[in-house]
Amino acid sequence: MLIIDETDALIGDTLISLLRQLRSGYSRRPANFPSSIILCGVRDVRDYRIYSNQEKSIITGGSAFNIKAKSLRLGNFSREETISLCLQHTTETGQKFEPNALDKIWGNSQGQPWLVNALAYDACFELLETKDRSIPITVEIIEKTKMRLILRHETHLDQLADKLREERVRRIVEPMIEGTSVDSSINDDDLSYAIDLGLVTRGLDGLQIANPIYREVIPRQLTAITSYNLEATIPRAPFIRPDGRLDTRYLFTAFQQFYRENSGSWLQIAQYREAGPQLLLMAFLQRVVNGGGRIEREYGLGRGRLDLLIIWPVQSGEIQRIVIECKVLHHSLEKTIRDSLSQTYRYADTCSATESHLVIFDRTPEKPWDEKIFCREEVYSKTEVHPVRFPVTVWGL
């Protein structure tokens, strides 16, 4: 048996040569050729798109590819397997995981094997305070290691970023950030490819990004250069009040001006142009929140919106939980606001939000900025059976 790992790391004529050699040697089995061969890689053979310098064309089929007997995808760990793996560490060292910490490892990774191992290893072996095996692994430690992984640009996450640049991946991921539906021209191969990469998964609410860490990494990778520029031009201090609270009114007012001045040039060069407004908002928020709090993101196909939650600890021990609902204006402004208020309320109620904002991007060509930019206070009133008066600040962009 011959096992060839990282097969899809080969490119062009080299990969074509390998596949054709495997095909030509098939008839010489088993005396003069391996009886069984396993090709390991991120992609299935059928997903290879190879440019041949010799033939000056893209090779996607033919006898070189007709070598596959079966495709096997190594799936994610189950919740039970994830917990079992962590408890092996407890058995070996005596160091315990708090039950909520085990839930957090599973929740952040959704069983993705590399992420499970990376979170647990960093928590147990890389942090100075947890090298003392009498100290249990807590939820706070897992959240800390999660951010360390993201900020260190680990190889696995960098490979994920590389896949985001592929056009067939963009066609799936971009509408998920927007909250719109996949274009009808998208074929099943593209969807299967994104699922096989482990980037997206089918959930109860349809297609969604596979896990919270990927949801965090994707916008960071797509706006990396913009984020570096923001660090140099946007100071954090003015957005934080003397009592340590985040000044959201000043934050959104500043973003309105920033978006007005920079969105045109940024959207022209953005690879994910249709999702550009949402990505630019996330980059701006990340610059302000980074180091003091965190942002949680919820996006998926067909939801018609992007949900953001800023979690910001205050000096007094209070936690600001700021819900931001993002919509793109497709109909009349009043209808968009009316439809969005109930969605904002439901998300805010789920998150126990302390304040809520609705951001509406108006991408109407040639429309004056003075008509797009506004701020107004709205109140969502629920049904007469369950009366509620829920304030929402609406920001136009």
N, C-alpha and C positions, 0 to 999 in steps of 0.2 A: 504494500500500500504506500502510495506517495501522497504526502500532504504539502501543498504549496500555499503558504500564508501570504497575505497582502497582495494577492494576484492583481487586483485592480489598481495597485500602485504603478504597474507597468503602463506605458502609454504608447500610442501609435503603432508603428511597424513592429516594435518589440513584442507588444502584447499579441498582435495578430500572428506573429511567428510562433509564439508559445502555443496559442490555441490550435494552430494548424499542425504543429508537431504532435500535439495530443491526439488530434483527429487522425493523423496518418499512422500513428503507432497503434491504434485500436485493434487492427487486424492481426497484430503480432502478439497479442496477449495469449497466454500468460508467460510464455517462455522467454520472450525478448522485450517485454514491456510490462509496466506495472499492471497488476490485475485490477486494482481500484485506485482512483485518484480523487482527492478532495481539493477543490479550489476554495480558499477562504478569502473573504473580502467584505467590504461594506455593501457592495452591489451584487445583484444577480447577473450572471453572464448575459442574459437577455437585455439588460439595461446598459450594456457597454455601447458607447458612441465613439468610435475610433476613427481618427483621420489618418489615412495611409498616405505617406509622402510618395511612396512608389506608385500607387494607383491614383493619386491626386483626388481622392474622394472620401466621403464618410462611409465606413463599413459598419453595417448594423446586422448583417445576416450572412447566409451562405454556410458552406460546410464547416468553416472554422468555428462557427457558433453552434453547430449541430452536434455537440458533444455531451450535453447534459442528460443525465438519467433522472436526477431528482434534485429539487432545491429545498434546502432546509434553512429556516430562519431561527436563530437562537433568540427566543423571546425574553421578556423581562421576568425578573423574579416576582413571585406572588408576595402578598403581604406577609404570609406565614414564613416563606423562605427568607425574606429580608430580615425578619425578626430572628429567625433561627441562626442566620449568619452572624448577626451582632452578638447573640448570646453565646456563641462559640468563644468570642473574646472574653466574655465574663467567666466562662468555664476555665479558660487558660490562665487568666490574670487575676480574677476576683473583682475586677472593676465592673460596676453595675451601670446599666442604662436605665434612667427613669422611664416609666411606661410612655409618658408623653414625648420623650425624646425619640423612642422607637417609632412612634406614630409620625413624628416630624421627619425622620429619615425616609420613611415610606412615602409620606405626603410630598416631600420635595423631589424625590426621585421617581416615584411611581414604579419602582422596581428596576429602573434602567441599571444594568449591572455595573457599569463603570461609575455611575453617580453614587450608587449604594456604597461601593467600596471606597470611593474617594471621600465621601462625607464621613464615614465611620473611621477611616484611617487618619484623616486630618484631625478629627475630634480626639482620637485616642493616642496618637503618636507625635503629632506636630505641635500642638499647643503645650506650652510650658506647664500651665497649671494642671493639666490632666495627665501628665506623666506620673503624678502621684496616684497610684491605683486605688487609693481610698476615696478619691474624689469621684462621685458619680457623673455620668454624662447627662447633661440637662438639655432642655429645649433651647435655652439661650446659647449653649455651646454649639448646638447643631446649626442654629441660625448664623452664628459667627463663622463657622466653617463654610457654610453655604456661600456667604459673601466673599470669603477668602478664595474659594475656588473660582468664583466669577471674576474677581479682580485680578487673579494671577494669570488669566488667559491660558489655562491648561491646554495641552495638546488636543485632547478630546473636544474641548469647546471651540478651539480654533478650527478644527476640522469641520465642525458644525457650521461655523461662519463661512468656510469655503463653499460648502454645499448651498448656502443661501444665495450665492452669486450665480448659481446655475439657473438658466431661464425656466426650465421645467419645474424647479422648486419654487421660484418666484411666483409662477402662475397659481400655485396652491396657497402659499403663505401670505402673499399680499392681500388678497381678499379677506383672509382671516383677521389681519390687523385692522382692516377697514370695517369688518363686520358685515360685508356684503356676501353675495353668493358667488360661487365659482362660475366663470364663464362657461357657456354651453360648449365651447370649442375644446375645452380641456378633455383629454382622453384618459381612459382608465389606466394606461401605462404610467402616466405622470403621477396619478394619485397613488398607484401601487408603489411607485418608486419612493415617494415621500414617506409612505407608511413603512416600507422596508428599511429606509434610513433610520427609522425610529424617531423622526422629527414630528410627525403628527400621528394621531390615533383616533379611532372611532369611539366616541363616548356616548353617554345617554342623550346628550344634546347635539349629536352629530360630530362632525370633524372638529378636532381641537388640537392645540399644541400639546405635545406628549406629557410634559411635566412642568411644574412651576419654575425650575431652573432654566429650562429652555425658553420659557416665556420671558424671563429676565434677560437672558443672553441675547436673544434675537434683536430687540430694539437697540441694545447697546452696540452690537456689532454693526448694525446698519447705519448707525449715526456716530461711529467712532471718531471720525475727523471733526465733525461738528461739535462733539462733546469736548474734545481737546481745545477747540477754539473758544468754547463757552467758558472753560476754566480760566482762560486768559482775559476774557472781556466782561464776564458777569460775576461780580463778587457776591458771596453768600450772605455776608453780614447784614445788609439792609433789609433782608427778608425775614430776619429774626427779631422779634420784639424784645425789650429789656427783660420781660418775665420768662423768656425762652420759648414763647409760642410762635408758631409760623404765621406770618402776616399774609394770609391768602389774598386779601383784596389787593394789596400792593403787588403780590406775586403775579396775579392774573393781569393786572393793569400793565405791568412791565412786559409780560409776554405778549400782550396785544401790540405794543409798540415794536417789540422785537420781531414778531411775526410780520407786521406790516413792512418793516424795513428789509427783512432777510428772506422771506418765503419765496419770492419770485426767483431769485438767483439760486437758492438751494434746491428748489423743486426741479429746476432745469437739469441739474446734474445728478439728482437722486436716482438710484437704480429702481427703488420701489416708489415710483413717482405718485401713483394713485393713493398710496398710504402715507405720502410725504407729510401732510399736515399733522397727522397723529404722531408720526415718528419725531417730528420737530418739537411738538409739545412734550413728549416723553423725555427727549434729550434735555430740554430746558428745565423740566421738573427735576430730573436726575441730578443736574448740576447743583440745584438749590438744596435738595434733600440729602444728597450724598454725604455720608459721615455723621449725619444727625438722626436720620430715620431711614425708612425704606418705602418702596413703592411695590404694591402688588397689582398684577395685571390680569384681566380676564378678557380673552377675545376668542371668537370662533366664527365659523361660517354661518351666514344668514341671520345673525343676531341684529344687524343694522346699527351696531354701536360698539364702542370700546369702553370698557369699565376700568377705572383706575382707583386705587385706594392708597392714600398716603398715610402712613403710620408714623407719627412724630411724638417722641417722648418730651414732656415739658419738665422744667426743673422741679416743679412742685410734686412730681410723681404722676401727674395727670397724663393721659395719652390723647393727643389729637388724632381723630380718625376722619380723614377728609375724603369724601367720595367725589370723583370727577367722572361725569358721563360725557363721552364725545360722540357727536353726530355730524354727519355731512348733510347740508341743506339740499333736499331733492324736491320738495313741494313748497308750499307757502310757509313763511316763517311761523305764523301763528299755529298752523297745524303741526309743524315739527315740534314746537315747544309743548303744545298740548299733549301730543303722543309721548313725548320724552319725559314729562314730569312723572308719570306713573312708573316708568322704567327706573328713573332715578330714585324714586321713593322705595321701590322694591329692593334695589341693590343697597341703598343706604340702610334700610331696615335690617337686611341680612347682615350687614357689616357693623351694626350699632354705631353708625356715623355720628360725629359731633357737628358736622356741617356738610353741605352738599352743593355741588356746582355742576352746571350743564354748559358745555362748550359746543357751540355750533359753528362749523366751518362752512362759509359760503364761498363756493368756488365758481360762481357765475362770472364768466369772462367780461371784462370791460366795466364791471360794476364798480362805482367809486368806493374807496376805502371808508369814507365817512358814513356810507350806508351800511357797510358790513360790520363795522366796529361799534359795539354798544355794550352796556351793562344794565340789567334790569332785575328787579326782585319779583319772583313769582311765588305763589303758594299753591301747593297741591292739596286738593280737598278730596278725600276718599268718599266712599258711598255713604248714604244716610245711615245704613246699618252699622257701619264702623267709621264714624266721623273722625277726621284727623286734619289738622292744619300743619302742613309740612313745608317750610320755607326752602326755596332753591334759588341760588343766584345764577342768572343766565348771562353768559358771555358770548358776544358775537365776534366772529373773526372772518 
